[in-house]
């Protein structure tokens, strides 16, 4: 698949990392053993436990942490756990089977996401973001934007735009 185009459910997965390969092996295991299955793929989920949003907010609230290094060349669709849960519930309610992507609408870089988190929390002046390249930050893929094609084909509601969901989540924390 050409890079920088959102991946839909019909694209053949080609994971590069061990983590991605293990996720694909899990999907293949389910598809092999189960006649009826629902596999959901998502990205950059926040709202439960330790996640990127809490990492940025905790760093901004920590006076001993003046800056945070964030990749500018990693892209995906930040997804609210609430939106993900609502979409999974509607798939279950409709007895839907197969593979579905569920991500909030739109895409951004990890750096843009961090900026939006700080802005939504009114903490832009509390933490300096240092842009870095993904190659300097680890081995996760640089482009994992997903397309909710199957939701559209089944005429099911799409999750909200990621900035709208993020702003609501940040407001719920305050």
Protein Blocks (a to p, Z undefined) as FASTA:
>chain_A
ZZhiacdfkbccddfbfklmmmmmmmmmmmmmpmbdcddddehiahiajdfklmmmmmmm
mmklmbccddfkbccddddfklmmmmmmmmmmnopacjdddddeddddfklmmmmmmmmn
opmmmpccddddfklnojbdfblcdcfklmmmnopacdddfklmmmmmmmmmZZ
